[in-house]
Amino acid sequence: MFFSSFSSDNLSTNSVVADIGSGTGIFTKLLLDAGYKVFGVEPNESMRKYSETIFANNPCFVAIDSRAENINLPDCSIDLLTAAQAFHWFDTGKALNEFYRVLKPNGIIVLVWNERKNIDNPFMKGYEKLLVQYCHDYSATNHKNFSFKNIIEIFINHQIERYRFDNFQNMNLDALTGRLKSCSYCLKPDQKNYSSLFSGLNELFSSNHNEGNVRFEYDTFMYVIRNNHYSTK
């Protein structure tokens, strides 16, 4: 479990986590399973309510209706602040001010996201081609826009550690379709080429599945950001 990369530092089962952009709670569950108390900070009502439903019996979870740029939590109240598949949505300058405000001294920021591997197989190459061809917002929201150099420039004068993990998902056609529809850059049903996009996806799946599944290959990157001098103003 990649929490072992930093969990021995200043963190325990008494630690409090703010999971920023927590969505439906996929990453939040890992934090709860690790024994932390977690505030799921999510402005999208439907996603937030879904997480409230699935964690309804977990006393360590509290959903917060707020966003990265205005976190509705007290000053110096958080030991660990996480953002999984969400950092690219934030207004970075405003969000960092809030991160530093809510974090305790010696607090830790952890950013996580997946990048599809650039591997030479027909399915992965075909999927990328579909996104480039039809999803015009794809390039603007691609997580690859945040390189290690970008992170260093954003978190200047911080101690930064970068970790990479191999990751994959096996998906049937319904899961693959749902995955694409959940992406912010996916076309909406009333947009031009929506039907062409999903016809292409069906054809790609039909040509490449193995016993009803295709395999998505990822690099999962985790950035652990430390600073012993967080501002509380």
N, C-alpha and C positions, 0 to 999 in steps of 0.2 A: 504494500500500500504506500502510495507516494507521500502520505502525511508523515511517514517516518523520516523524510528528508529534513523536516524542521520541527517535528512535534516535541522533541526533547528540549527545545529552547524556550524557556519561560512559559510553557504551556502545560496544562494539566486538565483533568476532567472538570475542574472549577473554572476553566477559561471561558470567556464569552466571545462569540464570533458574530460578526456582521457579514452576511453573504449578500453582496450588492448585486442587484439584477438577478435575484434568485429564481425568477421564472416559476416553473411548475415544481421545482424542488429536487431536480436530479442531482445536482452537486450538494445541495443542502442535506440530502439523505446521508451522503458519505460523512459529512461533518457531524451529524447527529449520531451516526453509528460509531464514530470515533469518541463519543462521550461528551462533546461540547454542548453548551447552551448556545443556541443559534437564533439570531434575529434575521429573518428572511426579508430583505428590503426589496420590494418590487412594486413599481407604479402601475403595472397592467392588472386591472381588476380581475379578469377571468383567470389569469395565471396565478395570481395571489390567492384567490379563493380556492383554486384547485389544490394548492399546497396546504392551505388551511384544512382542507378535507382529508388529505392523505396523512397529515401529521396531527390530526385532531386529538389523538390519544397520547401524544408525546408532550409531556410537560416542559421539555427543554426547547420547544420551538415556539417562537412568537413571530407572526407576520406583521410587517410594518409597511404602511402605504406611503412610501416616499421614494426618492430617487438619489442617484449618486451625488448630484449637485446640491442636494438639500436633505441630508440624512436626519430623520427625526429621532435622534438618539442623543443622550447627554454627552458633554465634553468628557474626554478621558475615561470612557466606559467600556472600551473594546480592546481585547487582547490580540485578536487576529481578524483582519479584514480580507475577505476573499471576493474575487470576481471571476466567474467561469463562463467563458463564451459571451462576455458582456462588455469588456473594457472598451471595445471599439465604438460602443454607443455613447460613451460619456463625453461631456465637455471637460476635457482633461484638466484645465486650470482650475475650474470651479470644483471639480470632483476631488482633486488633490487637497485643496484647502479643507474640504469636509473630512477627507480621510485623516488628515493630521489632527483635526479638531477632536474627532471621536476616539482616536487611538490613545491608549495609555502610553506613557514613556516606555521605550523599548518594545512597542507594539510591532507587529509584523503584517505586511501586505503580501498577499499571494494572488497572482494572476495566472489563470489557466485557460488554454484553448487548444483545440485540435486543428491540425493542418492536414488536409488530405495529402498522402504521399504522392510524389511525382514519379510514379513507377510505370514501366512500359508494359501495361496490359490493356487489352481492348476496352474493358469496362471502365476503368478509371479514366482513360484518355477520352472515351466517348462521353462520359458524364461531364467532364470539364468542357468539352466542346459544346455540349448542349447549353450549359450555363452561359458561356461566352456568346453563343449565337442568339439566345432568346432573352436572357435575364440581364437587362441593361444596367441594373444597379449592382450587379454582382461584383465588379471590380472595386467599386467604392467601399463595399462593406467586407471585402475579403480580409480575413484575419492576418494574412501574410503581409499586409501593409505595416504591421508592427514587427519590425525586426529587433534583434538584440540591441543594435545601435540606437534604434528609436527609444527603446525602454531606458537605456543608459542616459539618453538626452532628456527624457521626461523626468526621470528620478535622479537628477544630478546630485552628486555628493552623497549618494546612498550606497550602502553595501548591497550588491545584487548578485544572486545566484541563479543560474539557469540550469534546468533539468529537462531531459528529453526521455519520453517513454514510448515504446512501441504500443500501438493500440489498434483495434479493429472492431468492426461490427458485421455480423451476418444478417442480411435483411431479405425478407420475401418482398413480393411486389407491393403489397399494401404498406409495409413498413418503409420501403424506398419512396413510394409516392408521398406518404405522410411526412417523411423527412424533408423532401423538397418543398412541400407546401408550407412547412413550418419555418422555412428560411425567409428572412426579411426581404431578400431580393427576388423571391419567386413572384412570377406574374400572378395577377388576380384574375378570377374567371371572366371579368368583363374587359380584360385587356387583350389587345391584338396579339396573336400567336400563342395564346394560352393553350388552345387545343393542340397546336403543333408541338409545343414543348412536351406535353404529356403523352402525345402519340410517339414522339421520339424516345421518351423515357421507357415506354412499354416495349418498343422495338429493341432498345438497348438491353433491357432486362431479358427479353426472350432469346436474344442472341448470345447471352453471356452467363445465364444462371447455371448453377450446379445443384441439382436436386431441389430446385425451388428457392435458392438463395444466391445472392451476390455478396461478395466480401468487400467492404470498405476498409482500406488500409490508411491509418493515420500515424502521424507523429503528434504526440501530446506534449506540449511545452508548458512548463511551470516556471514562473519567475517568483523568487522569494526576495522581498525587498525589506531591508532592515535599516533603521536609523535610530541612534541613541538619543537624538535631540529633536523629537517631534515637537512642533509648535502646538500650543493649545489655544491659540487666539484665533 
